[in-house]
Amino acid sequence: THHLMLDFGAMPYPVLEGQSIGILPPGVDDKGRPHHARQYSIASPRNGERPGYNNVSLTIKRVLEDHQGRPVRGVASNYLCDLKVGDKVQVIGPFGASFLMPNHPRSHIVMICTGTGSAPMRAMTEWRRRLRASGKFEAGKLMLFFGARTKEELPYFGPLMNLPKDFIDINFAYSRTADQPKRYVQDRIRERAADLAVLLKDPNSYFYVCGLKSMEEGVVLALHDVAQQAGLSWDKIGPALKAEGRLHLETY
């Protein structure tokens, strides 16, 4: 997984946490048509990877196989991972008006992700971290559930471990650790049912889910179980969270 920074020089490029940009890889496909744009979630906060400059960062995993494990070379991911400093990149966007983080700093944010689905979560966490460092406000709770096959495959593992425990509550789930049972984000969600139930009841809580399509059903089912355990009806809470813009699912 690569952390990539795109610099727009003197051109302002306003973005918000939770938005994405489109990358147009050069060249043509096997039918001779220009490649279509690939969208990537922005991994940096609204004031840039380097604050005060016009830049954004992306989290890119080099694609060398499909979901079934068959060899395939991802056009855009390999193009981006092979870029050299100073190379020019064609960008469109930004896109997205639904996965945006709540602006009120006292709102609570629960982030549930796998792999490169961590990009928008990293942007939100970093914006909150910068706000906290400025000493200007008391923040709401930040809770992160982050799944990967192994610790080594987790993007941003090092920086996450350095964040203060009273700033963010981090729950890792590894599905391929030697001599350990497989654990997925939904398992960690169920383990933290008591804390999550409190947040589910709070109208100031926002839930964000980002990662592979295969995780979505398991995560929603786990939230359903958390609600049920607390005597809440997920059939009422789930649709209400969506209607109020407090439950966001972005899977691919």
C-alpha positions, 0 to 999 in steps of 0.5 A: 500500500502506498501513501501518495501526495499530489501537489496542485502548486499555486492552484487552490483545490478545496476538498472535504474529508470523505470526498474522492477525486478521479485519476485519468491514467494515460494511454488507451485500453485494449479497445483503443479507447482512453482509460476511464477515470478511477475514483480514490478517496482522499486521505488528507484533511481539508487543509492538505497533507501539508497544511497551507499548501494546495495538496491532497494525499491518497492511499493506493494499493497496487492491484496485482490480482482480482478478488478471486486471486487471479492475476490481473494488473490494475491500470490506475493503481500500478500507474499511481504506484510507479509515479516519480516525484514531479510527474504530472497527473490528470485529476478530475473532481472532487466528488462526493457530498454524502460521506462527509464528516460532521462539522460540529467538533463535539459530534461522535464519529465511529469509523469502520473500515478495511484496507484502503477503506481507511483513506477517508477515516485517516482524513477525518482523524487527522482533521480532528487531531489538528483541531485538538492540537490547536486547543480550540475545542473539546472534541466528541468521541472518535472510535475506529474499527480497522480490519486487515489480514495482518498487522503488516498490511494495515495502512497507517499502523505506525501513526495510529499507534502514536495517537493518544488513547484519550483522543481515539479508541482503536480496535484492530481485527486481523484475519490471518495472524499465525496461531490466532483465531480469525477476527473480523471488524464485526467481531470487534464491533460485537465485543464493544457492544456496550460502548457502541449501544451508548453511541447508537442512542446518542443523536450526535453520533455518526457512523462511517463504513468503508472497505470491500463490499464483502464486509458490508453485510457483516458490519450491518448485522453486527450493528443490528445485534448491538442494538438488539442487545441494548433493547433497541430496534435496529429496524427503526434505528438503521433507517433513521440513521440513514435518513438523518445522514448519520450512517454512511456506507461506501463499499467497492 
